[in-house]
Structure formats: structure tokens, C-alpha cells
Amino acid sequence: MRIVLLGAPGSGKGTQAKKLMAERNIPQISTGDMLRAAVAAGTRFGVKAKATMDAGNLVSDDIMLGIISERLAEPDAGEGFILDGFPRTQQQALDLAELLDELETPLDAVVLMDVDFDILMKRLTGRRTCSLTGKLLNVYFSTRAELDACITAGGELLQRDDDKEDVIRNRLNVYRTQTEPLVDFYRKRGLLKTVDADGSIDDVYARFTAALQ
Ligand code: AMP
């Protein structure tokens, strides 16, 4: 199964993609995670990309095409993939279509994770990662016990550099202007499925997998 997950930052694409990956054994390909790995590795490219990412802007289409074409050529993507965070511009969508045409492996579906703006803001401004376990938490939605467990174990609740409020506003704006037009792009191609992505992780997952049938 080859699918693209579309949705604003904070719509839960990553969380849902990871669940689907675990269940169906197809890789989640998150361009955001790949870029963060390059930043953490301190490569020259990573150093350049960090400034763009910290501002909430998009890395150039050329670079993204290079990254995604290499990744899709890896053996584990042969049986399918869940693209999470790519494509994000019309040019990237066209590049992806060309790449998949060449490989003769068309997309099966594009799933839009649909969430209200207010909820997105809370999900993003509240998002934290426990420095000890890597567990994703949220100061608005996680239980007190979950948050305390990290801290009493000696961990810290870390916030991503691009989850600060002004950067979040820019990321949502970039989504609206550059990525949202892809909803129509894929609707016209008969690939779009929309999932109400408000609610618990399990409820959204149930809707997500139903949409894929
Ligand atoms: P994400 O974790 O998907 O929210 O991505 C974090 C950041 O990585 C984005 O705000 C962009 O700066 C960059 N990024 C990730 N995917 C792409 C993409 N497909 N095109 C351009 N920039 C991207």
C-alpha cells in the first residue's frame, strides 16, 4: 500500500503513520524526521536546513526531491510506504507523480487528516518530548501522571525549536498557502480521502484505517 498523509502540522500524521507502520509493516517515511536526523548529525546540509526549519519555512523542492527519491529507492519501500510530510508543495506533488510513474508504482490513496485550527494550536504549543524515553507528551492533553513520570525519573519535557508560538503561526500559514492546495490537486485525481482527525489517537486510527478500505 502506497499512501500520502496530508494535513497541517499537529494534525497527527506522524502518530497515525507510526501506528499503521507497526500494524501493516510498511515504512513511515517522514521527511521532517529525516531532516531532523541530518540536523542532529551536524552535516553541512543539516546546518543549512536547521535555520529554515527553525523559522518554520520549507526546505527547497530540489533538495526534497533528492531526499525522497533516494529514500523511495531503498528496499523497504518496495512493498509500500506511508509518506508523512511529503509532498508539501505543488512542485513536490508533481515530482512525486513523475517518480512513481517511472517506478510504475502509483499511489493508492492520499489521506487528509482534518483538524480545527484551535485544536492544532493546542497540540503544537503543548507538544513535548520526554528527554529520557522519547515519549511524545502534551501539556494540555497528557495526564498529570504521564507528565510527572518523566520528571520524577529525572527527565525533562523538551519542546521542539519549531514548536514555539510565533514559528507555529508561520508553519500553519505556510501549510495554508503552499500545502493546502494539494487537497484539490489529489481530489481531482480521485485519490483523496478525508478523515476527521479530532479525538483520541485510537478513534482517529479507526477512522483512518476505515478510510483505507
Ligand atoms: P515536520 O516534522 O513534518 O513538521 O517537518 C519539520 C520541518 O521540516 C518543516 O517545517 C520544514 O521546514 C521541513 N520539511 C519537512 N518536510 C518537508 C517538505 N516535504 N518540504 C519542505 N520542507 C520540509
Residues whose N, C-alpha, C, O or C-beta is under 5 A from the ligand:
A	BS01	AMP	P9 T31 G32 D33 L35 T52 M53 G56 N57 L58 V59 M64 D84 G85 F86 P87 R88
